[in-house]
Structure formats: structure tokens, C-alpha cells
């Protein structure tokens, strides 16, 4: 079993921290492997479950760019993708920062996935639970404590 150290999401910093992930990350959808890596990065932001970013070279699914973007005050402009794998399409299920701000430059060439739109996502041998709500893309693992944003009424605090 993968032992992840206890972490309280309320103690994550603002601006968010960016750090490498030592654990093996796996994502599946449509009965096939979407991505597998030991080279992920994660973003840790106050009251958020960590968001995991995987190197594009470790993604096996088709990513189809979709219209629209969003702006993060820390990381910059994100663009979105449909994820196509195993004959299934998950709409707007992944995003990336092509030109992240200098502090988050290491995210260039990495893609994050909404765990709730994939069939399964794993950190080591721990199955991920999606962050509540439909706005945030954090991955909840059993080692996390504290109040995680995303549930109704928590979006803007």
C-alpha cells in the first residue's frame, strides 16, 4: 500500500506550491490506459485537493482541443481538451497551461485531468476521489484532512 503522509489542505500555501510527485500515477477511461507516469507534478493550494499534472509524453489517449479557456491568477491561461479513449469521449476532461507564469513554468508540457470525468485515477495504489463540485480538478486521497473547496457554497471563500 502506498503511504502518503498526512496533509491538511488548509495548510497548503497561497500562492500555491508546485512539487514533483514521487508516486506512480495511472488514469483509465473507456477500459483503456489514458496515462501512466512517474514524472507528474502537483499543485497545492489552500483548501484545494492537489491537482496532478502529467507529462504529455506519458499520455496515451487522444486529447482534442475544445473552445474556451479560463484564467488562474497564479498559473495563467488554461486551455481544455476532450479526452478520447476506448471509444469513449469525456468532454472537457483535461486542461493545460501552454505558457504558465514564471513561477509555474514547470507545468508547460503537462496536462491535468478531472478525476471525476475519468473511469479511475490512482496515486500509487490509492484510488482517487474527485474534488467536490465541477469547477476544481483536485484529486482527493485518504491522507488529506481539512475542509476542501468545491461543495455547494464553498466556491468563493
C-alpha positions as CSV (number, residue, x, y, z in Angstrom):
1,X,0.0,0.0,0.0
2,X,1.2,3.5,-0.8
3,X,1.8,5.5,2.3
4,X,1.1,9.2,1.6
5,X,2.0,11.5,4.5
6,X,-0.9,13.2,6.3
7,X,-1.6,16.6,4.8
8,X,-4.1,19.3,5.8
9,X,-5.4,21.2,2.8
10,X,-5.9,24.3,5.0
11,X,-2.1,24.4,5.5
12,X,-1.3,24.4,1.7
13,X,0.2,27.8,0.7
14,X,-1.1,30.7,-1.2
15,X,0.2,31.3,-3.8
16,X,0.1,27.6,-4.4
17,X,3.2,25.3,-4.2
18,X,4.4,23.2,-7.2
19,X,6.2,20.0,-6.5
20,X,7.2,16.7,-8.2
21,X,5.2,13.6,-7.4
22,X,7.3,10.5,-6.5
23,X,4.3,8.1,-6.8
24,X,3.2,6.2,-9.8
25,X,0.2,7.9,-11.4
26,X,-2.4,5.9,-13.6
27,X,-5.6,7.1,-15.3
28,X,-8.0,4.9,-17.1
29,X,-11.1,5.6,-19.2
30,X,-13.2,3.5,-21.6
31,X,-11.4,0.4,-20.4
32,X,-8.0,1.6,-21.5
33,X,-5.0,3.3,-20.1
34,X,-5.2,7.0,-20.6
35,X,-1.9,7.9,-18.9
36,X,0.8,6.4,-16.8
37,X,3.8,8.3,-15.3
38,X,6.3,8.6,-12.5
39,X,7.0,12.2,-13.7
40,X,3.9,14.0,-12.5
41,X,3.8,17.4,-10.8
42,X,1.2,18.6,-8.3
43,X,-0.1,22.0,-7.3
44,X,-1.0,22.5,-3.7
45,X,-3.3,25.4,-2.9
46,X,-5.1,26.4,0.3
47,X,-8.4,24.5,0.7
48,X,-7.9,22.5,-2.5
49,X,-7.1,18.9,-3.1
50,X,-3.9,18.6,-5.1
51,X,-4.1,18.9,-8.9
52,X,-1.9,16.5,-10.7
53,X,-0.2,17.4,-14.0
54,X,1.2,14.6,-16.2
55,X,3.9,15.0,-18.9
56,X,2.3,14.9,-22.4
57,X,4.7,12.1,-23.4
58,X,3.1,9.8,-20.8
59,X,-0.5,10.4,-22.1
60,X,-1.8,7.6,-24.4
61,X,-5.3,8.9,-25.0
62,X,-6.3,11.4,-27.7
63,X,-6.7,14.9,-26.5
64,X,-8.9,17.0,-28.7
65,X,-8.7,20.8,-28.1
66,X,-12.1,22.5,-27.3
67,X,-13.1,26.1,-27.5
68,X,-12.8,28.4,-24.5
69,X,-10.3,28.9,-21.7
70,X,-10.0,30.0,-18.1
71,X,-7.7,32.3,-16.2
72,X,-5.9,31.4,-13.0
73,X,-4.4,34.3,-11.1
74,X,-1.4,32.2,-10.3
75,X,-0.8,30.0,-13.3
76,X,-2.2,32.0,-16.2
77,X,-4.5,30.9,-19.1
78,X,-5.6,27.3,-19.3
79,X,-7.0,25.6,-22.3
80,X,-9.2,22.5,-22.3
81,X,-9.5,19.1,-24.1
82,X,-11.9,16.3,-24.6
83,X,-10.3,13.0,-23.7
84,X,-10.9,10.2,-26.2
85,X,-10.1,6.7,-25.0
86,X,-11.5,3.2,-25.5
87,X,-14.2,4.5,-27.8
88,X,-15.5,6.9,-25.1
89,X,-15.2,10.7,-25.1
90,X,-15.1,12.6,-21.8
91,X,-16.0,16.2,-22.7
92,X,-13.7,19.0,-21.4
93,X,-12.0,16.5,-19.1
94,X,-8.4,17.8,-19.2
95,X,-6.5,21.1,-19.2
96,X,-3.1,22.6,-19.6
97,X,-1.1,25.8,-19.3
98,X,0.8,26.3,-22.6
99,X,2.5,29.4,-21.3
100,X,2.3,29.3,-17.5
101,X,3.6,32.2,-15.4
102,X,7.3,32.1,-14.5
103,X,6.6,30.6,-11.0
104,X,4.8,27.6,-12.6
105,X,6.9,27.3,-15.8
106,X,7.5,23.6,-15.0
107,X,3.8,22.9,-15.9
108,X,4.5,23.6,-19.5
109,X,4.2,20.3,-21.4
110,X,2.0,18.8,-18.7
111,X,-1.8,18.1,-18.7
112,X,-4.2,17.7,-15.8
113,X,-7.3,15.6,-15.7
114,X,-10.6,15.9,-13.9
115,X,-10.7,12.6,-12.0
116,X,-14.5,12.6,-11.9
117,X,-14.7,12.5,-15.7
118,X,-12.3,9.6,-16.0
119,X,-13.3,6.0,-15.0
120,X,-10.4,5.9,-12.5
121,X,-7.3,7.7,-11.4
122,X,-4.6,6.4,-9.0
123,X,-1.8,7.8,-6.9
124,X,0.3,4.8,-6.2
125,X,-2.2,2.1,-5.2
126,X,-4.7,4.6,-3.8
127,X,-7.8,5.3,-5.9
128,X,-8.6,9.0,-6.2
129,X,-11.9,10.5,-5.3
130,X,-12.7,13.7,-7.3
131,X,-12.7,17.0,-5.5
132,X,-16.3,18.0,-4.9
133,X,-18.1,20.2,-7.4
134,X,-17.5,20.8,-11.1
135,X,-15.0,23.7,-11.0
136,X,-11.9,22.4,-9.3
137,X,-9.8,19.5,-10.6
138,X,-8.2,18.3,-7.4
139,X,-7.6,14.6,-6.6
140,X,-8.7,13.6,-3.0
141,X,-6.7,10.8,-1.4
142,X,-7.2,9.3,2.1
143,X,-4.3,11.1,3.6
144,X,-5.9,14.5,3.2
145,X,-7.5,16.3,6.1
146,X,-9.3,19.7,6.4
147,X,-12.1,21.4,4.5
148,X,-11.8,21.0,0.7
149,X,-13.4,23.6,-1.5
150,X,-15.9,22.6,-4.2
151,X,-19.0,21.5,-2.4
152,X,-22.0,23.9,-2.8
153,X,-21.4,27.2,-1.0
154,X,-17.6,26.9,-1.0
155,X,-16.6,28.2,-4.4
156,X,-15.6,31.8,-3.4
157,X,-14.1,31.5,0.1
